[in-house]
Amino acid sequence: MKVASIIAAGASMFSAAISAADINVISTQATQEAYLELVAQFEQASGHKVKTVFNGTLNVQKRLASGEPYDLIIMASPAIDEQIKLGRALAGSRVDLAKSGTGLAVRKGAPKPDIRSAEALKKTLLSAKSIGYSTGPSGLYMLSVFERLGIADQVKGKLKQTPSGVFVGTLIANGEAEVGFQQISELVHFQGIDYVGPLPGELQRMTTFSAGLDSGAKERDAAKALVKFLTAPAAAPVIRKHGLEPA
């Protein structure tokens, strides 16, 4: 009986070992803080292990184009759709994870400017000595905001764009940018800066971040389980805590 029990236990352990997977993920950075907290919970609950590479949008695109192997890709929704068109992400696999607006931050302890209306934001930008923005979706969007406000030419000379993968908070914290814009989720926890607030309503645009299965995924089922965990109702409080909204 004891031998039978040991064999059964061994078989159970072997089965668990076989079902456990190492999931490789590449992701842009807007969802990073919420994602990492949820992944820790997922690993504990599932037995799977998740290895994630975080980088800026342009760098993620380059790594995917070079053929680096992954199981899951997390990027802004249009970028996932583009990877599906390119055949790198599996058609029909896109799942929306979270949404983020664009916000403004200043160096820690600096006066917080008024950005509660389009006119207030315009005055803030015209008086700022330098303005930081990213190479990601929020940076591209901010260029259109400057156009809408009619100040693109006036602010052009004081714009400072981060390289792909570098947070705008870095420019703000070290004094290279007096104010800076990025996804709210990338500003709220950054050390050395103070988050001021979101763009005013009429200028705000939410960016949706999504997951897509890599067409060459080796751990497809485990990656699907991870996505299901990240989008479960129980994940919503963690997502909101980190400056995002559930998709």
C-alpha atoms as one frame of an Amber mdcrd trajectory, in Angstrom:
protein
   0.000   0.000   0.000   2.831   2.362   0.889   4.604   1.586  -2.376   1.392
   2.196  -4.319   0.931   5.521  -2.544   4.487   6.578  -3.334   4.034   5.645
  -6.999   0.745   7.535  -7.168   2.305  10.580  -5.548   5.258  10.376  -7.909
   2.958  10.127 -10.911   1.015  13.134  -9.693   4.195  15.155  -9.274   5.422
  14.107 -12.704   2.094  15.078 -14.259   2.301  18.510 -12.621   5.858  18.948
 -13.843   4.826  18.052 -17.377   1.905  20.513 -17.361   3.947  23.398 -15.969
   5.268  25.688 -18.707   7.794  28.451 -19.212   5.936  31.258 -20.973   7.990
  33.820 -22.876   6.400  37.254 -23.245   7.493  40.479 -24.902   5.670  43.627
 -23.851   5.703  47.384 -24.122   5.912  49.227 -20.816   2.556  50.904 -20.186
   1.052  47.882 -18.429   4.277  46.791 -16.727   3.527  47.475 -13.047   0.027
  45.983 -13.053   1.189  43.090 -15.222   4.061  42.146 -12.904   1.803  42.103
  -9.852  -0.730  39.912 -11.634   1.914  37.599 -13.105   3.257  36.871  -9.630
  -0.244  35.769  -8.630  -0.618  33.737 -11.830   2.657  31.879 -11.287   1.659
  30.974  -7.738  -1.804  29.801  -8.786  -0.830  27.923 -11.958   2.676  26.602
 -11.437   3.711  28.151 -14.751   6.719  30.446 -14.981   6.616  33.672 -16.976
   9.686  35.379 -18.438   8.961  38.862 -19.778  11.018  41.280 -21.843   9.868
  44.915 -21.491  10.850  47.603 -23.975   9.584  50.590 -25.913   7.284  50.117
 -28.887   9.946  50.672 -31.547  12.344  48.269 -29.849   9.658  45.609 -29.458
   8.853  45.905 -33.159  12.543  45.513 -34.019  12.925  42.430 -31.835   9.861
  40.807 -33.346  11.069  41.639 -36.858  14.413  40.004 -36.080  12.637  36.723
 -35.351  13.108  36.463 -31.578  10.810  33.678 -30.308   7.978  34.422 -27.868
   4.670  32.930 -26.818   2.769  36.153 -26.154   3.040  39.736 -27.376   1.612
  42.727 -25.456   1.407  46.106 -27.197  -1.079  48.850 -28.034  -3.997  47.396
 -29.978  -3.047  48.915 -33.369   0.449  47.464 -32.989  -0.953  44.003 -32.236
  -3.189  44.301 -35.297  -0.109  45.191 -37.338   1.720  42.109 -36.051  -1.271
  40.002 -37.089  -1.104  41.499 -40.592   2.618  40.710 -40.696   1.886  37.126
 -39.676   3.896  37.387 -36.468   0.829  37.286 -34.201  -1.905  34.700 -34.649
  -5.066  35.923 -36.393  -8.043  36.024 -34.035  -5.867  35.871 -30.907  -5.992
  39.532 -29.898  -7.443  40.113 -26.430  -7.722  43.629 -24.970  -6.171  43.883
 -21.502  -6.296  47.465 -20.236  -6.721  51.113 -21.230  -4.657  54.135 -20.327
  -5.001  57.845 -20.859  -2.156  60.326 -21.307  -1.096  62.494 -18.394   1.397
  65.176 -17.399   4.069  65.149 -14.707   6.651  67.541 -13.277   9.830  67.121
 -11.256   9.185  66.095  -7.660   8.373  69.126  -5.542   7.938  71.494  -8.501
   4.771  73.620  -8.746   1.962  71.716 -10.444   0.652  73.621 -13.482  -3.015
  74.016 -14.340  -4.091  71.577 -17.071  -7.788  71.360 -16.205  -8.908  72.808
 -19.555  -7.546  73.004 -23.085  -6.823  76.698 -22.635  -5.006  76.098 -19.334
  -2.946  73.322 -20.900  -2.065  75.602 -23.813  -0.783  78.315 -21.433   1.218
  75.718 -19.487   2.892  74.443 -22.634   3.693  77.902 -23.944   5.298  78.897
 -20.629   7.218  75.629 -20.140  10.932  75.793 -20.916  11.076  72.171 -22.100
   8.534  69.429 -22.834   9.212  65.697 -22.702   7.303  63.112 -24.744   7.787
  59.509 -25.803   8.308  57.507 -28.980   5.299  55.369 -28.080   1.545  55.897
 -28.661   1.269  58.751 -26.145   4.112  60.659 -27.805   2.633  60.368 -31.261
  -0.718  61.476 -29.897   0.765  64.505 -28.131   2.096  65.813 -31.444  -1.497
  65.886 -32.676  -2.586  67.637 -29.458  -0.058  70.413 -30.054  -1.527  70.788
 -33.553  -5.084  70.934 -32.190  -4.077  73.619 -29.705  -2.492  75.606 -32.518
   0.923  75.751 -30.851   2.928  73.110 -32.740   5.325  75.673 -34.167   5.748
  77.531 -30.848   6.666  74.395 -28.850   8.664  72.574 -31.524  11.996  73.973
 -30.350  11.546  72.834 -26.756  10.354  69.280 -27.368  12.532  66.470 -26.017
  11.696  62.950 -27.156  12.944  59.903 -25.263  14.653  57.024 -27.072  12.493
  53.893 -27.319  12.380  52.128 -23.957  13.292  55.203 -21.886  10.542  56.594
 -19.669   9.656  60.281 -19.970   9.919  60.362 -16.190  13.682  60.049 -16.618
  13.822  63.373 -18.486  11.610  65.053 -15.899  13.489  63.696 -12.882  16.910
  64.757 -14.168  15.716  68.210 -15.192  15.939  67.788 -18.966  12.195  68.390
 -19.282  10.211  70.828 -17.141   6.980  68.976 -17.939   6.419  65.651 -19.641
   3.662  63.534 -21.123   3.254  59.768 -21.190   0.701  57.066 -20.435  -0.636
  57.727 -16.927   0.403  54.219 -15.845   4.017  55.067 -16.720   4.002  58.255
 -14.629   2.132  57.476 -11.416   4.833  55.327  -9.787   7.957  56.849 -11.314
  10.517  57.995  -8.754  11.608  61.633  -8.724   8.493  63.095 -10.363   4.998
  64.208  -9.353   2.044  63.177 -11.452  -0.121  66.251 -12.120  -3.148  64.765
 -13.866  -4.695  63.587 -17.130  -5.194  65.613 -20.266  -8.469  67.570 -20.074
 -11.491  65.627 -21.287 -11.815  67.071 -24.773  -8.148  66.348 -25.484  -7.909
  62.944 -23.814  -7.666  59.734 -25.796  -7.563  56.306 -24.240  -5.064  53.815
 -25.616  -6.002  50.149 -25.397  -3.243  47.630 -24.741  -3.764  44.090 -25.945
  -2.202  40.661 -26.009  -1.735  38.490 -29.064  -0.409  34.948 -29.366   2.840
  34.656 -31.255   2.174  32.590 -34.371   5.116  30.389 -33.418   4.182  30.043
 -29.748   5.449  26.829 -28.162   3.313  27.258 -25.038   0.055  28.356 -26.604
  -2.294  26.886 -23.966  -0.297  28.300 -21.075  -0.161  31.714 -22.760  -3.942
  31.616 -23.198  -4.295  30.796 -19.505  -2.144  33.820 -18.646  -4.317  36.109
 -20.786  -7.453  34.708 -19.148  -5.952  35.472 -15.732  -4.978  39.018 -16.717
  -8.522  39.760 -17.916 -10.450  38.080 -15.100 -12.724  40.316 -12.970 -10.402
  39.757  -9.997  -7.591  41.509 -11.892  -9.511  44.798 -12.175  -8.480  46.291
  -8.793  -4.797  45.682  -9.545  -5.153  47.229 -13.001  -6.825  50.346 -11.576
  -4.252  50.650  -8.786  -1.555  51.175 -11.406  -3.216  53.972 -13.371  -5.041
  51.820 -15.923  -8.628  50.823 -16.584  -9.794  47.315 -17.488 -10.419  47.013
 -21.230
